[in-house]
Amino acid sequence: MKRHLINAVRLMMLLIYRFFRAFPRKRRIVCLSRESDRPTTDFRLIRHYVRQTHPDYSVVILAKKLHNPVRYGFHMIRQLYFIATSQAVLLDTYAIVVSLLAGYIDVPVIQMWHALGNMKRFGYTALGSKEGRKFSTASLLNMHRGYTSVLISSKSFISDYARGFDIDPSIIYEAPLPRTDLLINSSYRAQQHERIIREFPELGRKLNIVYCPTFRKKTPANQTQAAAALADAIDYDKYNLIVKCHPLDDLRINNPHVFQHYPSQYDMLFVADYVISDYSTVIYEAGLLDLPVFLYAYDWPDYSKKRSLYIDPKRDIPTLFTDDAEAIVRAIEHDDFDHAAYQAFIRRNVAIPEHGSCTARVVEHVFDLIAAR
């Protein structure tokens, strides 16, 4: 029954797409995202760069989370129009219309995955796991089919991405996400730091520890206990503890000292002095900011069974990996962190271009693909 329904949806989408293909194709790039209801930083940087360097082209950003299937259905029709009448399609996540119409879309489709670097198994390498999709669902939805090119932050991830997307490695292109440019821009970092401190002066009076846990589809049984243990280990005379959750996560720590209620547009990494994470790719962003990073793996025995990683965090990430919150706080207090080793780890996994910006590398690759058609 499900197969027949999806086939019917695919046929209807194909008919709508072919109808829109009768419209003139414009000098335009369309960006699709389900990561947010607002244009992401990466897409906004791309739009700005295209305006400066290719003024005869426009960039349209269609960003919408799948909150309501009916409303999203109308949004997909809008996606079809812009795909059919644009010169290229840029994605930062899985897009239903792109995969279901794989083989029919006759312009370059570039997958610019939203994570900087990689840690967790995803896509086809996570099928059948508790944190991944079902094999039948991936097959029915034609998951991650139809890409012309897939971007990665470093060639060190070629094998991981080839398996995760189930693609030929030859279509993988080394180009870190555009927001990398902001993370390595000292002027931008200072501006964001000042902006946040102006809004929240209390964050300028102590050292800031930012806790960035990864998103888990199912809340671990010991999450509340582990979060409380971390909050209890902090000396609030010296430090602020700031929680920076994944947009889909609802983690809240029941401690009045914890700073956790603030608008999402404030990226607290820019006021961090230390970062605590676990299995999140935020460890690469923190590394680009040259921040000490510690890994609080309170649910590692269970998580490693549900969603294995491409790397061994104990062996491959040069920092403390522990389920002991007090051990992490002691490491912070004693500045027990090897900056040189961690920066070498970052350089291996985020390839900053020798010439030009990361945004330029992404955009010029898109235009190379357009020209090759």
Sequence and secondary structure as in RCSB ss.txt:
>XXXX:A:sequence
MKRHLINAVRLMMLLIYRFFRAFPRKRRIVCLSRESDRPTTDFRLIRHYVRQTHPDYSVVILAKKLHNPVRYGFH
MIRQLYFIATSQAVLLDTYAIVVSLLAGYIDVPVIQMWHALGNMKRFGYTALGSKEGRKFSTASLLNMHRGYTSV
LISSKSFISDYARGFDIDPSIIYEAPLPRTDLLINSSYRAQQHERIIREFPELGRKLNIVYCPTFRKKTPANQTQ
AAAALADAIDYDKYNLIVKCHPLDDLRINNPHVFQHYPSQYDMLFVADYVISDYSTVIYEAGLLDLPVFLYAYDW
PDYSKKRSLYIDPKRDIPTLFTDDAEAIVRAIEHDDFDHAAYQAFIRRNVAIPEHGSCTARVVEHVFDLIAAR
>XXXX:A:secstr
 HHHHHHHHHHHHHHHHHHHTTS   SEEEEEESS SS  HHHHHHHHHHHHH TT EEEEEE   S HHHHHHH
HHHHHHHHHTSSEEEESS  HHHHHTTTT  S EEE  SSSS  B  GGGSTTSTTS  HHHHHHTTTT S SEE
EES GGGHHHHHHHHT  GGGEEE   TTHHHHT HHHHHHHHHHHHHH GGGGSSEEEEE     SS  TTHHH
HHHHHHHH  TTTEEEEE   TT       TT B  S TT  GGGG SEEEESS THHHHHHHTT  EEEE TTH
HHHHHHS BSS HHHHS S EES HHHHHHHHHTT   HHHHHHHHHHHS   SSS HHHHHHHHHHHHHHH 
